Amino acid sequence: MRSPLLFIALLTVAVAAESPKLEPIFNGRDLSGWHATDRDKFWRVEDGVLIGESTGQLKESYLWTDREYGDFVLEFDVRWTGEIDSGVEMRKPDIQLQLGVSRSLKHDMTGSFYVDSKIKYPEAGQAKTAAQLMHPEGQWNTFRLEAKGADFTVWINGQPASHYTDEKFSGPAPLGLQIHGGLKMKVEYRNLRIMVPGSSAPCPFCEIAAGRRQQEGIVYRDGQVTAFLSLGARNPGHILIVPNQHAETFMTVPADTMHHLTDVAQILIAALQRTDLRTEGFMLQMNSGKAAGQAVFHAHLHIIPRFAGDAPTPPAEGSSGQADAPPPPKRPGDPFPLTELAPVAAKIRAALGVDQKTEIRGQRTDQASALGMTRPAFELPAINTEVTLPRIKEICEHYGLHDLWRKIERDPPVRPFKSDGCTGWFDDWKGESLYPAGFLHDLKYWAGYPGEDVERLAADAELMLDVARLLKSTAMAETMFHGVRLGGSEKLKTSFAWGFGRRPVEK
């Protein structure tokens, strides 16, 4: 058994301009787009990985991009074992993000900025917590490097690591991956992606529906639509519902999707009415086209809770005279307070989780299924059966565990995955199977890294929530949660401990 829906923090979407899209600068097949002196002596590609290696007798080498970059955001995965001295060089005059041990300082300066041979690593640009942010030696680590004007910022595995400001390093230049001379070393890179100002921005609603952002705020998702709260809400409980497949306006949404979208709106309104928000009415609104006020060109339906006296906008002069016009748009910089949105989202999710069976256009659906548990016509692998990576990907996509799959895909555990179900508990309780909850819990434990205490707590809390939704009751869920936290794998006599998939395979 073994992530919580980390209690719904909030959600939604700001419809302002988005960051440009990350684009690959390494194709995973060859060194097209890169150049270096004696390139083939130092650099090669194997199984989608860019490898830099030196025997120790060779001079240093830089692998340069053919293109120059000024402002950019670069993301990449990197790993190594033993001592290395590598990094990413940028701008003109050059400044470098250090990876590994500084040959001059004889100290690991990973994540810090090297500026020149005299100053070396300025105090302000040092990543002093890098050792705590890095995964164990030999595992993949994800770096994000942002160069914007005079500011240079680094994140390691999603956490801020260092920041340095200096207007001197202003000129565009190729990006260079370094191998230091006089050191026997091997460093591996993959998933090198970059975005620069002026690139086309991804659709924010597509990003949410695909699970790439703001997942903690989604209140409903199924195979056709996704629903989330609006950051620019006029009243608490303002929800946006979008088709998962991109459609710009009302007229381009397929008819069956539009029917389903309105059916889901009924489900969500019913859930809102079961909360303590005390809504007195609802307004459904879909703007289609720029002239109608559509700001994000991905069709979306608003569910706007209304209350007596909440001052609807008066009809414009010469209009149809409808008194119940949409509320005025919020002023820039005046979003609904996030501290108030978070508990509202949690109330809606809770209301959906205890919903009764509901008929949707003749098909029987359970609201727990819509939130990711026990969806119809989806069968998990049998207990104690080895599960392949393609099958794991399919399972993660089905349950909306996109971040978990990215973690597994980026650095697959060395041990094959099997689930033993609800270890030490019941796989079936009063006719309801708990195996889906146990399976997903096992999957998160299998993919974990040693030392991820917060992630383990999240996985255990999510197990409790999944069991509660399956049973429509919290009693067994709370018992299992406390058992897992207080008993642990040792007392339960199971090898399914956090990170069990990353333990070395015995030979």
C-alpha positions as CSV (number, residue, x, y, z in Angstrom):
1,M,0.0,0.0,0.0
2,R,1.3,3.2,-0.4
3,S,0.5,10.4,-2.6
4,P,-2.7,13.3,-0.6
5,L,-4.3,14.9,-2.9
6,L,-2.3,17.3,-0.9
7,F,-5.3,18.9,0.4
8,I,-6.5,21.0,-2.3
9,A,-4.6,24.1,-2.1
10,L,-6.4,26.0,-4.7
11,L,-6.6,26.5,-8.1
12,T,-7.0,27.9,-11.2
13,V,-6.0,29.9,-13.9
14,A,-4.7,33.3,-14.6
15,V,-5.6,34.1,-18.2
16,A,-2.6,36.4,-18.6
17,A,0.3,35.7,-20.9
18,E,2.1,32.4,-20.2
19,S,5.7,31.4,-20.4
20,P,6.9,30.2,-23.8
21,K,7.0,26.5,-24.5
22,L,10.1,24.5,-23.7
23,E,11.6,23.1,-26.9
24,P,14.3,20.3,-27.2
25,I,17.8,21.4,-28.1
26,F,19.1,17.8,-28.1
27,N,17.2,15.3,-30.3
28,G,18.3,12.2,-28.4
29,R,19.8,10.6,-31.6
30,D,22.9,12.5,-32.5
31,L,24.8,15.8,-32.0
32,S,22.9,17.8,-34.6
33,G,22.8,21.5,-33.6
34,W,26.0,21.1,-31.5
35,H,29.7,21.5,-32.3
36,A,33.1,21.1,-30.5
37,T,36.8,20.7,-31.3
38,D,37.6,17.0,-31.5
39,R,33.9,16.5,-30.7
40,D,33.9,12.7,-31.1
41,K,36.8,12.2,-28.6
42,F,34.7,13.6,-25.8
43,W,31.0,13.5,-26.7
44,R,28.6,10.7,-27.9
45,V,25.0,9.7,-27.8
46,E,23.7,6.4,-26.3
47,D,20.1,5.4,-25.8
48,G,18.9,9.0,-25.8
49,V,21.5,10.2,-23.4
50,L,24.2,12.8,-24.2
51,I,27.5,11.6,-22.7
52,G,30.6,13.6,-22.0
53,E,33.7,11.6,-21.0
54,S,37.4,12.2,-20.6
55,T,40.3,9.8,-19.9
56,G,42.1,12.4,-17.8
57,Q,44.9,12.8,-20.2
58,L,42.9,14.9,-22.6
59,K,42.5,18.7,-22.6
60,E,39.2,20.2,-21.7
61,S,36.3,20.3,-24.1
62,Y,33.2,22.4,-24.6
63,L,30.2,21.2,-26.6
64,W,28.6,24.3,-27.9
65,T,25.1,25.0,-29.4
66,D,25.1,26.2,-32.9
67,R,22.7,28.9,-31.9
68,E,23.3,31.9,-29.6
69,Y,21.0,32.7,-26.6
70,G,20.5,35.8,-24.6
71,D,17.5,35.5,-22.2
72,F,16.4,31.9,-21.9
73,V,15.1,29.1,-19.5
74,L,17.0,25.8,-19.8
75,E,15.9,22.6,-18.2
76,F,17.9,19.4,-18.3
77,D,18.5,16.1,-16.4
78,V,22.1,15.2,-15.4
79,R,23.8,12.5,-13.5
80,W,27.3,11.3,-12.6
81,T,29.2,9.1,-10.3
82,G,32.5,9.9,-8.7
83,E,34.2,13.3,-9.1
84,I,33.4,15.5,-12.1
85,D,34.0,19.1,-13.1
86,S,31.4,20.1,-15.6
87,G,28.8,22.9,-16.1
88,V,26.8,25.0,-18.5
89,E,28.5,28.1,-19.9
90,M,26.5,31.0,-21.2
91,R,26.5,34.7,-22.2
92,K,29.4,37.0,-23.3
93,P,31.5,37.6,-21.3
94,D,31.0,34.1,-20.1
95,I,29.5,33.0,-16.8
96,Q,29.1,29.3,-15.9
97,L,26.7,27.1,-13.8
98,Q,29.0,24.7,-12.0
99,L,28.3,21.0,-11.8
100,G,30.5,18.9,-9.6
101,V,33.8,19.7,-7.8
102,S,35.7,22.9,-8.5
103,R,39.2,21.9,-9.5
104,S,40.5,25.2,-8.1
105,L,38.7,25.1,-4.8
106,K,38.7,21.3,-4.4
107,H,35.1,21.6,-3.2
108,D,31.7,20.6,-4.7
109,M,30.2,23.8,-6.0
110,T,27.2,22.2,-7.9
111,G,24.5,24.8,-8.6
112,S,26.8,27.8,-8.0
113,F,27.9,30.4,-10.5
114,Y,31.6,30.7,-11.7
115,V,32.4,34.2,-13.0
116,D,36.1,34.4,-13.6
117,S,39.5,33.1,-12.5
118,K,40.0,35.9,-10.0
119,I,36.6,36.0,-8.2
120,K,35.7,32.4,-9.0
121,Y,32.4,31.7,-7.2
122,P,31.0,34.9,-5.7
123,E,29.3,34.4,-2.3
124,A,26.0,35.8,-3.6
125,G,25.8,33.2,-6.4
126,Q,26.7,30.0,-4.3
127,A,24.2,27.2,-4.0
128,K,24.8,26.4,-0.3
129,T,21.9,23.9,0.0
130,A,22.7,22.0,-3.2
131,A,23.8,18.8,-1.3
132,Q,20.4,18.6,0.4
133,L,18.5,19.1,-2.9
134,M,20.4,16.6,-5.0
135,H,19.3,12.9,-5.3
136,P,21.8,10.2,-4.3
137,E,24.9,9.8,-6.5
138,G,24.2,8.1,-9.8
139,Q,20.6,9.2,-10.0
140,W,19.1,11.7,-12.4
141,N,18.7,15.3,-11.1
142,T,16.7,18.0,-12.9
143,F,18.1,21.5,-13.2
144,R,16.3,24.6,-14.3
145,L,18.5,27.6,-15.3
146,E,17.0,30.9,-16.0
147,A,18.9,33.8,-17.5
148,K,16.8,37.0,-17.7
149,G,18.6,40.3,-18.2
150,A,21.2,40.6,-15.4
151,D,19.5,37.9,-13.3
152,F,20.6,34.2,-13.2
153,T,18.6,31.7,-11.2
154,V,19.0,27.9,-10.7
155,W,16.5,25.3,-9.4
156,I,17.5,21.8,-8.5
157,N,14.8,19.1,-8.5
158,G,12.1,21.8,-8.4
159,Q,13.6,23.7,-5.5
160,P,15.4,27.2,-5.6
161,A,19.2,26.7,-5.3
162,S,21.0,29.9,-6.2
163,H,20.5,33.4,-7.6
164,Y,23.1,35.9,-8.9
165,T,22.8,39.3,-10.4
166,D,25.5,41.0,-12.5
167,E,24.9,43.3,-15.5
168,K,28.3,42.6,-16.9
169,F,27.2,39.3,-18.4
170,S,24.8,40.7,-21.0
171,G,25.8,39.5,-24.5
172,P,24.2,36.6,-26.3
173,A,26.4,33.6,-26.9
174,P,26.1,29.8,-27.5
175,L,25.5,27.5,-24.6
176,G,28.4,25.2,-23.7
177,L,28.6,21.9,-21.8
178,Q,32.0,21.5,-20.2
179,I,34.4,18.7,-19.6
180,H,37.3,19.9,-17.5
181,G,40.8,18.9,-18.5
182,G,43.1,16.7,-16.5
183,L,40.3,14.7,-14.8
184,K,39.0,11.3,-15.6
185,M,35.2,11.8,-15.6
186,K,31.9,10.9,-17.2
187,V,28.8,13.0,-17.1
188,E,25.4,12.3,-18.7
189,Y,22.7,14.7,-19.9
190,R,19.2,14.2,-21.2
191,N,15.9,16.0,-21.8
192,L,17.8,19.3,-22.6
193,R,15.0,21.8,-23.4
194,I,15.0,25.5,-23.7
195,M,12.5,28.4,-24.1
196,V,13.3,31.9,-25.2
197,P,11.2,35.1,-25.3
198,G,9.0,35.3,-28.3
199,S,8.2,31.6,-28.5
200,S,4.6,30.7,-28.8
201,A,2.9,30.2,-25.4
202,P,1.1,26.9,-24.6
203,C,-2.7,27.1,-24.0
204,P,-3.1,27.4,-20.2
205,F,-6.3,25.3,-20.1
206,C,-4.6,22.5,-22.2
207,E,-1.8,22.6,-19.7
208,I,-4.2,22.1,-16.8
209,A,-6.2,19.4,-18.5
210,A,-3.0,17.5,-19.4
211,G,-1.8,17.5,-15.8
212,R,1.2,19.8,-16.3
213,R,0.1,22.6,-13.9
214,Q,-2.2,23.4,-11.0
215,Q,-3.3,19.9,-10.4
216,E,-3.9,20.6,-6.7
217,G,-6.8,22.8,-7.7
218,I,-8.8,20.5,-10.0
219,V,-12.2,19.7,-8.6
220,Y,-13.4,17.3,-11.4
221,R,-11.8,15.4,-14.2
222,D,-12.9,12.6,-16.5
223,G,-12.1,11.4,-20.0
224,Q,-13.7,14.4,-21.7
225,V,-13.6,17.4,-19.5
226,T,-11.7,19.0,-16.6
227,A,-13.1,21.5,-14.0
228,F,-11.2,23.9,-11.7
229,L,-11.9,27.0,-9.7
230,S,-11.4,30.5,-11.2
231,L,-8.7,32.6,-9.7
232,G,-10.6,35.7,-10.8
233,A,-13.8,34.5,-9.1
234,R,-16.5,37.1,-8.3
235,N,-18.1,34.7,-5.7
236,P,-16.6,31.6,-3.9
237,G,-17.2,28.4,-5.9
238,H,-16.8,30.0,-9.4
239,I,-15.8,27.0,-11.5
240,L,-14.5,26.7,-15.1
241,I,-15.2,23.5,-17.1
242,V,-13.1,22.9,-20.2
243,P,-12.9,20.1,-22.8
244,N,-9.7,18.1,-22.5
245,Q,-9.2,18.3,-26.3
246,H,-8.4,21.8,-27.4
247,A,-11.3,23.6,-29.0
248,E,-11.1,27.4,-29.4
249,T,-14.7,28.5,-29.2
250,F,-18.2,27.2,-28.5
251,M,-18.7,26.5,-32.2
252,T,-15.7,24.1,-32.4
253,V,-16.6,21.9,-29.4
254,P,-17.9,18.5,-30.6
255,A,-21.6,18.0,-29.8
256,D,-21.1,15.0,-27.5
257,T,-18.5,16.9,-25.5
258,M,-20.8,19.9,-25.2
259,H,-23.6,17.6,-23.9
260,H,-21.2,16.0,-21.4
261,L,-19.9,19.4,-20.3
262,T,-23.4,20.5,-19.3
263,D,-24.1,17.2,-17.6
264,V,-20.9,17.7,-15.5
265,A,-22.1,21.2,-14.8
266,Q,-25.2,19.7,-13.1
267,I,-23.0,17.4,-11.1
268,L,-20.8,20.3,-9.9
269,I,-23.8,22.5,-9.1
270,A,-25.3,19.7,-7.0
271,A,-22.0,19.3,-5.2
272,L,-21.8,23.1,-4.5
273,Q,-25.3,22.9,-3.0
274,R,-24.1,20.2,-0.6
275,T,-21.4,22.5,0.8
276,D,-21.9,25.3,3.3
277,L,-21.5,28.0,0.7
278,R,-25.2,28.6,0.8
279,T,-25.5,29.6,-2.8
280,E,-28.9,30.9,-3.8
281,G,-28.6,30.6,-7.6
282,F,-26.2,29.8,-10.4
283,M,-25.3,31.5,-13.7
284,L,-23.9,29.4,-16.6
285,Q,-21.9,31.5,-19.0
286,M,-19.8,30.8,-22.1
287,N,-18.2,33.7,-24.0
288,S,-17.4,32.7,-27.6
289,G,-15.1,35.1,-29.6
290,K,-13.1,38.2,-28.8
291,A,-16.1,40.5,-29.2
292,A,-18.0,38.5,-26.6
293,G,-15.2,38.9,-24.1
294,Q,-13.4,35.6,-24.5
295,A,-9.9,36.0,-23.1
296,V,-8.6,32.4,-23.3
297,F,-9.2,30.8,-26.6
298,H,-10.0,27.3,-25.2
299,A,-13.7,27.0,-24.9
300,H,-14.8,27.1,-21.2
301,L,-18.1,27.1,-19.3
302,H,-18.4,29.3,-16.2
303,I,-20.5,28.1,-13.2
304,I,-20.9,31.3,-11.3
305,P,-22.6,31.1,-7.9
306,R,-25.1,34.0,-7.3
307,F,-26.5,35.5,-4.1
308,A,-29.3,37.9,-3.5
309,G,-27.9,41.4,-3.6
310,D,-24.6,40.6,-5.2
311,A,-25.1,43.5,-7.5
312,P,-25.2,42.1,-11.1
313,T,-24.1,44.5,-13.8
314,P,-26.9,46.7,-15.1
315,P,-27.9,46.2,-18.7
316,A,-26.1,48.5,-21.1
317,E,-28.0,51.3,-22.8
318,G,-30.1,50.0,-25.7
319,S,-29.5,46.4,-24.7
320,S,-32.1,43.6,-24.4
321,G,-32.7,44.8,-20.8
322,Q,-31.8,41.5,-19.1
323,A,-31.3,42.3,-15.5
324,D,-29.3,39.2,-14.7
325,A,-26.2,40.1,-16.7
326,P,-22.7,38.7,-16.0
327,P,-20.8,40.3,-13.1
328,P,-18.2,42.8,-14.1
329,P,-14.7,41.5,-14.7
330,K,-12.3,41.8,-11.8
331,R,-9.8,44.6,-11.9
332,P,-6.2,43.6,-12.7
333,G,-4.3,42.7,-9.6
334,D,-7.5,42.0,-7.6
335,P,-7.9,38.2,-7.7
336,F,-10.0,36.3,-5.2
337,P,-7.8,35.7,-2.1
338,L,-6.1,32.3,-2.4
339,T,-6.5,31.8,1.4
340,E,-10.3,31.7,0.7
341,L,-10.1,29.7,-2.5
342,A,-8.3,26.7,-0.9
343,P,-11.0,25.7,1.6
344,V,-13.7,26.2,-1.1
345,A,-11.9,23.8,-3.4
346,A,-11.6,21.3,-0.6
347,K,-15.3,21.5,0.2
348,I,-16.3,20.8,-3.5
349,R,-13.9,17.9,-3.7
350,A,-15.3,16.5,-0.5
351,A,-18.9,16.9,-1.7
352,L,-18.0,15.1,-4.9
353,G,-16.3,12.3,-3.0
354,V,-19.4,11.3,-1.1
355,D,-21.8,11.7,-4.0
356,Q,-24.3,9.0,-4.7
357,K,-24.5,7.1,-8.0
358,T,-25.7,9.5,-10.7
359,E,-27.2,8.8,-14.1
360,I,-25.4,10.8,-16.9
361,R,-27.1,10.4,-20.2
362,G,-28.0,6.8,-19.5
363,Q,-24.5,5.8,-18.2
364,R,-24.1,5.0,-14.6
365,T,-21.1,6.9,-13.1
366,D,-19.7,7.3,-9.6
367,Q,-18.2,10.6,-8.6
368,A,-15.3,8.9,-6.9
369,S,-14.6,7.4,-10.4
370,A,-14.5,10.9,-11.9
371,L,-11.9,11.9,-9.4
372,G,-9.6,9.1,-10.3
373,M,-10.8,6.0,-8.5
374,T,-12.3,2.8,-10.0
375,R,-13.3,4.2,-13.3
376,P,-15.5,1.9,-15.4
377,A,-13.8,-0.5,-17.9
378,F,-10.3,-0.1,-16.4
379,E,-8.7,-3.1,-14.9
380,L,-5.5,-3.0,-12.8
381,P,-2.8,-5.7,-13.1
382,A,-3.4,-8.7,-10.7
383,I,-1.9,-8.7,-7.3
384,N,1.9,-9.6,-7.2
385,T,2.1,-9.4,-11.0
386,E,5.1,-7.6,-12.5
387,V,4.0,-4.4,-14.3
388,T,5.8,-3.0,-17.3
389,L,6.7,0.6,-17.7
390,P,4.2,1.1,-20.7
391,R,1.5,-0.3,-18.5
392,I,2.5,1.9,-15.6
393,K,2.3,4.9,-17.9
394,E,-1.2,4.0,-18.9
395,I,-2.2,3.6,-15.2
396,C,-0.7,7.0,-14.3
397,E,-2.5,8.7,-17.2
398,H,-5.8,7.0,-16.2
399,Y,-5.6,8.2,-12.6
400,G,-4.2,11.6,-13.4
401,L,-0.8,10.9,-11.8
402,H,1.1,12.9,-14.4
403,D,3.8,14.1,-12.0
404,L,4.4,10.6,-10.8
405,W,4.9,9.3,-14.3
406,R,7.3,12.1,-15.2
407,K,9.3,11.1,-12.1
408,I,9.3,7.4,-13.2
409,E,10.1,8.2,-16.8
410,R,12.9,10.5,-15.9
411,D,14.6,8.0,-13.6
412,P,13.0,4.5,-13.7
413,P,13.5,2.5,-10.5
414,V,16.0,-0.4,-10.9
415,R,13.6,-3.1,-9.4
416,P,10.5,-4.2,-11.3
417,F,7.1,-3.1,-9.9
418,K,4.6,-5.5,-8.2
419,S,1.8,-4.5,-5.9
420,D,0.8,-6.7,-3.0
421,G,-2.4,-4.7,-2.5
422,C,-3.3,-3.5,1.0
423,T,-0.4,-5.1,3.0
424,G,-1.5,-6.3,6.4
425,W,-5.1,-5.0,5.9
426,F,-8.1,-6.0,3.7
427,D,-8.1,-6.0,-0.1
428,D,-11.9,-6.2,0.1
429,W,-14.2,-4.6,2.7
430,K,-17.9,-5.1,2.9
431,G,-18.0,-6.0,-0.8
432,E,-15.9,-3.0,-2.0
433,S,-12.4,-3.6,-3.4
434,L,-9.6,-1.6,-1.8
435,Y,-7.0,-2.9,-4.2
436,P,-7.0,0.3,-6.4
437,A,-6.0,2.4,-3.4
438,G,-3.4,-0.1,-2.3
439,F,-2.0,-0.4,-5.8
440,L,-1.5,3.3,-6.3
441,H,0.0,3.6,-2.8
442,D,2.5,0.8,-3.7
443,L,3.3,2.6,-7.0
444,K,4.2,5.8,-5.2
445,Y,6.3,4.0,-2.6
446,W,8.1,2.1,-5.4
447,A,9.1,5.3,-7.3
448,G,10.1,7.3,-4.2
449,Y,13.6,8.4,-3.3
450,P,15.2,7.8,0.1
451,G,14.7,10.8,2.3
452,E,11.5,12.1,0.8
453,D,9.7,12.3,4.1
454,V,7.1,14.8,2.9
455,E,6.3,12.8,-0.2
456,R,5.8,9.7,1.9
457,L,3.4,11.4,4.2
458,A,1.5,12.7,1.2
459,A,1.3,9.2,-0.2
460,D,0.0,7.8,3.1
461,A,-2.6,10.7,3.4
462,E,-3.7,10.1,-0.2
463,L,-4.2,6.4,0.6
464,M,-6.5,7.4,3.4
465,L,-8.5,9.7,1.1
466,D,-8.8,7.0,-1.6
467,V,-10.0,4.4,0.8
468,A,-12.5,6.9,2.3
469,R,-13.9,7.6,-1.2
470,L,-14.2,4.0,-2.1
471,L,-16.0,3.1,1.1
472,K,-17.9,6.4,1.5
473,S,-16.7,6.3,5.1
474,T,-13.6,7.5,7.0
475,A,-13.4,4.8,9.8
476,M,-11.4,2.2,7.9
477,A,-9.4,4.9,6.1
478,E,-8.2,6.5,9.4
479,T,-7.4,3.1,10.9
480,M,-5.2,2.2,7.9
481,F,-3.5,5.6,7.8
482,H,-2.5,5.4,11.5
483,G,-1.4,1.8,11.0
484,V,0.9,2.7,8.1
485,R,2.3,5.8,9.8
486,L,2.8,4.3,13.3
487,G,3.4,0.6,12.4
488,G,5.4,1.0,9.2
489,S,6.9,-1.6,7.0
490,E,8.9,-3.2,9.7
491,K,5.9,-4.1,11.9
492,L,3.8,-5.1,8.9
493,K,6.5,-7.5,7.9
494,T,6.7,-6.2,4.3
495,S,9.4,-5.1,2.0
496,F,7.2,-2.4,0.6
497,A,9.1,0.5,2.3
498,W,9.4,3.9,0.7
499,G,11.7,3.8,-2.3
500,F,11.8,0.0,-2.4
501,G,12.0,0.1,-6.2
502,R,15.4,2.0,-6.0
503,R,17.2,-0.4,-3.8
504,P,20.1,-2.1,-5.5
505,V,19.3,-5.4,-7.1
506,E,21.1,-8.3,-5.4
507,K,23.3,-10.2,-7.8
